């Protein structure tokens, strides 16, 4: 006896059920992809989801992987108050922006219908020229998204993590200025035509590194901690590690303490000059001293137990490379020791980038592998070259410059000169590294100025910076999206939505957007 499913009627019933299930799945997929809600609400829901996922990743998943939080604490971030506040902040910003841009556009169109063209106005008086300039500003297609982004920015006050909000504010401001500058440069605007051609990513990378090196030594509290860990981890040839056979009872300075001592040795005081001389303890072994090797107790174990080579005549060099009296030989050994470690460090991050571009890798694996290897070599050269040259120039300046000549400020020049290895990477990568270092330098500079009492913190001042940066980015996103990097453009599309083509079509009849960056 045949089963019911084997009969023709059973087959028809089974096929019908599959068709119904496939139909419902297609309906559900279309609903998720394009729900029947207003575009403003749809974009706000997307922004809410983005904010939720970002906070879960930063506050739960990443600390859980790094074992900074237990599994229960990481899971708690799924329903925590900060997670929903982060999501609500982005959703409110998106909702306000899309609502404001619609109403400001309508108001602007009404005003444009009532004001005469700047070409038909009388420019004989100062008042009429000012009126004509205001009219040209009103006719700019960049005005509406800029004002909408400014007005929506108070929503970021809801963001629960002030430090992360400050970081994002600096990123938005720097990225906005860079994008506007590149677009103005592309249109030969008189506003930026006076800037020399060499001013770019490499230039700001060098200036930022100069400030950061000075801050690393003399204002470590205002130096980015993650950046400092990378520097110290890649400086084992200049910060002597603890000898393996040294008894645990004998103290050994930490890498940060060695850097603090270097800053102390480079700072003149009323009792001692900068960069003091050195006499090795081995030379006085027959006549033991009644006092310590030096007056700097932290570094005495390095000098006594490394031990410092008798050929050293400078205390700073004896601390940086105690067993090798030649500064040049130690610099070359740094390359041998650190370049491979830097290559492994860069390779891990480059592999993550390759994983996101897996389609291109499968399409042309040979080209992808070559680009991967090239990126690793370039990145390792920049990291090892910049750090090693900065340490080597410390010895070079001490040997060839007078002690009293810029004893502390020379480290700024040191950082600038050691940044020459930025030329090892392509121009696009220079711009990215220059942007990153500039953001770190701005944050460090502000911290130093605030510590010295030269500036005062403004409550929610980072919101003003965020508003200005997002205003510039939103203006380009709505009118010149190709002027923004691909990652920035995709991120803004998730929160602000794609450029409103309907509004741009209406404005195109009244405004010539190409005139915004042209010289006046």
C-alpha positions in Angstrom: 0.0 0.0 0.0 1.5 3.3 -1.1 1.9 6.2 1.4 -0.2 9.3 1.1 2.7 11.5 0.2 3.5 9.2 -2.8 0.1 9.7 -4.3 -0.5 12.5 -6.9 -2.9 14.4 -4.6 -0.3 14.1 -1.7 2.4 15.5 -4.1 0.2 18.4 -5.0 -0.5 19.1 -1.4 3.3 19.0 -0.6 4.2 21.2 -3.5 1.5 23.7 -2.5 2.8 23.9 1.1 6.4 24.5 -0.2 5.1 27.3 -2.5 3.2 28.9 0.4 6.3 28.7 2.6 8.5 30.2 -0.1 6.0 32.9 -0.7 5.9 33.9 3.0 9.7 33.9 3.2 9.9 36.1 0.1 7.3 38.5 1.7 9.3 38.6 5.0 12.5 39.2 3.1 10.9 42.1 1.2 9.5 43.5 4.5 12.9 43.5 6.1 14.6 45.0 3.1 12.0 47.6 2.4 9.4 47.9 5.2 6.2 49.8 4.5 7.1 52.7 6.7 8.0 56.3 6.1 11.6 56.8 4.9 12.5 58.9 7.9 11.4 56.2 10.3 13.1 53.5 8.3 16.4 55.4 8.4 16.1 56.0 12.1 15.5 52.3 12.7 18.6 51.5 10.7 20.6 54.0 12.8 19.3 52.5 16.0 20.4 49.0 14.9 23.9 50.4 13.9 24.3 52.1 17.3 23.1 49.0 19.1 25.5 46.6 17.3 28.5 49.0 17.7 28.0 49.3 21.5 27.5 45.5 21.9 30.7 44.9 19.9 32.8 47.5 21.8 31.3 46.9 25.3 30.6 43.2 25.1 32.1 41.1 22.4 35.6 42.7 22.2 36.2 42.8 26.0 35.0 39.2 26.1 37.4 38.1 23.5 40.3 39.9 25.2 39.1 38.4 28.5 38.7 41.8 30.1 35.1 40.8 31.0 33.5 37.5 31.9 31.0 35.9 29.6 28.1 37.0 31.8 29.3 40.6 31.8 29.7 40.5 28.1 26.2 39.1 27.6 24.8 41.8 29.9 25.7 44.4 27.3 23.0 43.1 25.0 20.3 44.6 27.3 22.3 47.3 29.2 21.3 50.9 29.5 24.4 52.3 27.7 23.7 50.1 24.7 20.1 51.4 24.3 21.3 55.0 24.9 23.9 54.6 22.2 21.4 53.3 19.8 18.8 55.9 20.7 21.3 58.7 20.2 22.1 57.6 16.6 18.4 57.0 15.9 17.4 60.4 17.2 20.1 62.1 15.2 19.0 60.4 12.0 15.4 61.2 12.7 16.1 64.9 13.4 18.4 65.2 10.4 16.0 63.7 7.8 13.1 65.8 9.2 15.1 69.0 9.3 16.6 68.7 5.9 13.1 68.3 4.4 11.7 71.4 6.1 14.8 73.6 5.6 14.8 72.7 1.9 11.2 73.8 1.6 12.0 77.1 3.4 15.0 77.6 1.2 13.0 77.1 -2.0 10.5 79.7 -0.8 13.2 82.2 -0.1 14.9 81.6 -3.4 11.7 82.4 -5.2 11.5 85.8 -3.5 15.2 87.0 -3.8 16.6 88.3 -7.0 19.6 86.7 -8.7 23.0 88.1 -7.6 23.8 89.0 -11.2 20.9 91.3 -11.4 21.6 93.2 -8.1 23.2 96.6 -7.8 26.6 96.2 -6.2 27.4 99.9 -5.8 27.1 100.0 -2.0 28.6 97.9 0.8 25.1 96.9 1.9 24.1 95.7 -1.5 27.3 93.7 -1.8 26.7 92.1 1.5 23.1 91.3 0.4 24.4 89.7 -2.8 26.9 87.6 -0.8 24.1 86.4 1.5 22.0 85.5 -1.5 24.8 83.4 -3.0 25.2 81.6 0.3 21.4 80.9 0.3 21.7 79.5 -3.2 24.4 77.1 -2.2 23.3 73.5 -2.2 25.6 72.8 0.7 23.7 75.0 3.1 20.7 72.8 3.8 22.5 69.6 4.9 25.1 71.7 6.9 22.3 73.4 8.9 20.4 70.2 9.3 23.5 68.3 10.6 24.3 71.2 13.0 20.7 71.3 14.4 20.6 67.6 14.9 23.9 67.3 16.7 22.5 67.9 20.3 21.2 64.3 20.0 24.7 63.1 20.6 24.5 64.3 24.2 22.6 61.1 24.9 25.7 59.1 24.0 26.8 57.4 27.2 30.5 57.2 26.6 32.1 60.7 26.7 35.6 59.5 25.7 34.3 57.6 22.7 32.2 60.6 21.7 35.3 62.8 22.0 37.3 60.5 19.8 34.5 60.4 17.2 34.2 64.2 17.4 37.9 64.7 16.5 37.5 62.1 13.7 34.5 63.9 12.2 36.2 67.3 12.4 39.5 66.2 10.8 37.7 64.1 8.2 35.4 66.9 7.3 38.2 69.4 6.9 40.3 66.9 4.8 37.3 66.2 2.5 36.4 69.8 2.0 40.0 70.7 1.4 40.5 68.0 -1.2 37.3 69.0 -3.0 38.2 72.7 -3.0 41.7 71.7 -4.2 40.1 69.7 -7.0 38.1 72.7 -8.2 41.1 75.1 -7.9 39.3 77.3 -5.3 41.1 80.5 -4.3 40.5 79.6 -0.7 43.2 76.8 -0.8 45.2 77.6 -4.0 47.9 79.3 -1.9 48.7 76.1 0.0 51.9 74.4 -1.3 51.7 71.0 -2.9 53.8 69.3 -0.3 51.2 70.0 2.4 49.4 66.7 2.6 49.2 63.4 4.5 52.9 63.0 4.9 53.4 66.6 6.0 50.8 66.3 8.8 52.1 62.9 9.7 55.5 64.4 10.4 54.2 67.4 12.4 51.9 65.1 14.4 54.8 62.7 15.2 57.0 65.5 16.3 54.4 66.7 18.8 53.6 63.1 19.9 57.2 62.2 20.5 57.6 65.3 22.7 54.4 64.5 24.6 55.5 60.8 24.9 58.6 61.9 26.9 57.5 65.0 28.8 53.7 64.8 29.1 53.0 61.0 29.2 49.6 61.6 30.9 48.4 63.3 27.7 49.8 60.8 25.3 47.5 58.1 23.8 48.1 55.0 25.9 47.5 52.5 23.0 50.1 54.4 20.9 52.6 54.4 23.7 52.2 50.6 24.2 53.1 50.1 20.5 56.2 52.3 20.8 57.5 50.6 23.9 56.8 47.1 22.6 58.8 47.8 19.4 61.8 49.4 21.3 63.5 46.5 23.0 66.8 47.4 21.4 66.7 50.8 23.1 64.9 49.9 26.4 67.0 47.0 27.9 64.9 44.1 29.1 65.5 42.5 32.5 68.4 40.0 32.3 67.2 36.4 32.6 69.6 35.5 35.4 69.0 38.5 37.6 67.7 37.6 41.1 64.1 38.7 41.7 65.2 40.7 44.8 67.0 43.2 42.5 64.5 45.8 41.1 64.5 46.5 37.3 62.9 49.6 35.8 59.7 49.2 33.7 59.9 50.5 30.0 57.8 53.5 31.0 60.1 54.4 33.8 63.1 54.2 31.4 61.3 56.7 29.1 60.6 59.0 32.1 64.3 58.9 33.1 65.2 59.8 29.5 63.0 62.9 29.8 64.7 63.7 33.1 68.1 63.4 31.7 67.1 65.7 28.8 65.8 68.4 31.1 68.4 70.9 32.6 67.9 71.8 36.3 69.5 74.3 38.7 71.9 71.6 40.0 72.7 69.6 36.9 72.9 70.2 33.1 71.0 68.2 30.5 72.6 65.1 29.1 75.2 64.4 31.9 78.4 62.5 31.3 79.0 58.9 32.4 81.8 56.9 33.9 81.3 53.1 33.9 81.2 51.3 37.3 83.6 48.7 35.9 86.4 51.4 35.7 86.1 52.0 39.5 85.9 48.4 40.5 89.4 48.5 42.1 88.3 51.6 44.1 84.7 50.9 45.1 82.5 54.0 45.4 80.7 54.8 48.6 77.7 56.1 46.7 75.4 54.8 44.0 76.5 54.6 40.3 74.4 57.7 39.5 71.9 59.9 41.3 69.1 58.3 39.3 68.2 55.3 41.3 65.7 53.9 38.8 68.3 53.3 36.1 71.2 52.2 38.3 70.3 48.5 37.9 70.7 48.8 34.1 74.1 50.3 34.5 75.3 47.9 37.1 73.8 44.6 35.9 73.6 44.8 32.1 76.4 46.0 32.6 77.2 49.3 31.0 80.1 49.1 28.6 83.2 51.1 29.8 83.5 52.9 26.5 80.3 54.9 27.2 80.9 58.5 28.0 77.2 59.7 27.9 74.7 58.6 30.5 71.8 58.7 28.1 73.5 56.3 25.6 74.6 54.1 28.5 70.9 53.7 29.5 69.5 53.2 25.9 72.1 50.6 24.8 74.3 49.7 27.8 76.1 46.7 26.3 76.8 48.2 22.9 79.0 51.4 22.9 78.4 52.2 19.2 75.2 54.0 18.5 75.3 53.0 14.8 75.7 49.3 15.5 72.8 49.4 18.0 70.7 51.1 15.3 71.4 48.4 12.8 70.8 45.7 15.3 67.4 47.4 16.0 66.4 46.8 12.4 67.4 43.1 12.5 65.5 42.6 15.8 62.4 44.7 15.3 61.6 44.6 11.6 60.3 41.0 11.7 58.2 41.6 14.8 56.7 44.7 13.1 56.0 42.7 10.0 54.1 40.1 12.0 52.2 42.9 13.7 51.2 44.5 10.4 50.5 41.1 8.8 47.7 40.4 11.3 45.9 43.6 10.6 46.4 43.3 6.8 44.9 39.8 6.9 41.8 41.2 8.4 41.5 43.7 5.5 42.1 40.9 3.0 39.3 38.9 4.7 36.8 41.7 4.0 37.9 41.7 0.3 37.6 38.0 -0.1 35.8 38.3 -3.4 38.7 40.1 -5.0 41.1 37.6 -3.5 39.2 34.7 -5.0 38.9 36.4 -8.3 42.7 37.2 -8.6 44.6 35.5 -5.8 48.1 36.3 -7.2 47.4 40.0 -7.3 45.8 39.9 -3.9 48.8 38.0 -2.4 51.3 40.5 -4.0 49.4 43.5 -2.6 49.2 41.8 0.8 52.9 41.1 0.9 53.6 44.7 -0.3 51.4 46.2 2.4 53.2 44.1 5.1 56.7 45.2 3.9 55.6 48.9 3.6 53.9 48.9 7.0 56.8 47.2 8.8 59.2 49.6 7.3 57.2 52.6 8.4 56.8 51.3 12.0 60.4 50.1 12.5 62.0 53.0 10.6 60.1 55.7 12.5 60.6 54.2 15.9 64.2 53.2 15.4 65.2 56.5 13.8 63.6 58.4 16.6 65.8 56.6 19.2 68.9 56.8 17.0 68.5 60.6 16.5 68.3 60.9 20.3 71.9 59.7 20.4 72.9 61.6 17.3 71.6 65.0 18.6 73.3 64.4 22.0 76.6 63.8 20.3 76.6 66.6 17.8 74.5 69.3 19.3 75.5 71.4 22.4 73.9 70.4 25.6 72.2 73.8 26.0 70.8 73.9 22.5 67.1 73.1 22.6 67.5 70.3 25.2 63.8 69.4 25.2 62.5 71.0 22.0 64.9 68.9 19.8 62.6 65.9 20.3 60.0 67.7 18.2 62.6 67.9 15.4 63.5 64.3 16.1 59.9 63.2 15.5 59.6 65.2 12.3 62.8 63.8 10.8 62.1 60.2 11.8 58.8 60.4 9.9 60.6 60.3 6.5 59.7 56.6 6.3 56.1 57.6 5.5 57.3 57.9 2.0 57.6 54.1 1.8 53.7 53.8 1.5 51.5 55.0 -1.3 50.0 58.5 -1.3 46.5 57.2 -0.3 48.0 55.4 2.7 50.0 58.4 3.7 46.7 60.4 3.9 45.2 57.8 6.2 48.2 57.6 8.5 48.5 61.4 8.5 44.9 61.7 9.4 45.2 59.2 12.3 48.4 60.8 13.7 46.8 64.3 13.4 43.8 63.2 15.4 46.0 61.7 18.1 48.2 64.8 18.2 45.2 67.2 18.5 43.8 65.2 21.4 47.3 65.2 23.1 47.8 68.9 22.5 44.4 69.7 24.0 45.2 67.6 27.0 48.5 69.4 27.5 47.0 72.8 27.2 44.2 71.9 29.7 46.8 70.5 32.1 48.9 73.7 32.0 45.8 75.8 32.5 46.0 77.6 29.2 42.5 76.5 28.1 39.4 75.5 30.0 37.1 72.7 29.2 33.7 73.6 27.9 30.8 71.4 29.0 29.8 69.2 26.0 32.4 71.0 23.9 33.0 67.9 21.9 29.4 68.2 20.7 30.2 71.5 19.0 33.2 69.9 17.2 31.0 66.9 16.3 28.4 69.2 14.9 30.9 71.1 12.7 32.5 67.9 11.4 29.2 66.2 10.7 28.0 69.4 9.0 30.9 69.3 6.5 30.6 65.6 6.0 26.8 65.7 5.5 27.1 68.6 3.0 29.5 66.5 0.9 27.4 63.4 1.3 24.3 65.1 -0.1 26.0 66.9 -2.9 29.4 65.4 -3.7 29.4 61.9 -2.3 32.4 60.9 -4.4 34.5 63.4 -2.5 34.3 61.2 0.6 36.2 57.9 1.2 34.2 54.8 0.5 34.1 53.7 4.2 32.9 57.2 5.3 30.3 57.3 2.5 28.9 53.9 3.5 28.8 54.8 7.2 26.9 58.1 6.5 24.5 56.2 4.3 23.6 53.9 7.2 22.8 56.8 9.5 21.8 59.7 7.2 20.4 57.7 4.3 21.3 58.1 0.6 21.3 61.6 -0.9 17.7 62.7 -1.6 17.5 62.7 -5.4 14.0 64.2 -5.5 15.1 67.3 -3.5 18.3 67.6 -5.6 16.2 67.5 -8.8 14.0 70.4 -7.5 17.1 72.4 -6.5 18.9 71.8 -9.8 16.4 74.1 -11.5 17.3 77.0 -9.3 20.9 76.3 -8.2 24.1 75.5 -9.9 25.9 73.3 -7.3 29.2 73.4 -9.3 29.6 77.1 -8.3 30.1 76.4 -4.6 33.9 75.6 -4.9 34.7 77.9 -7.8 36.7 81.0 -7.1 34.6 84.1 -6.5 
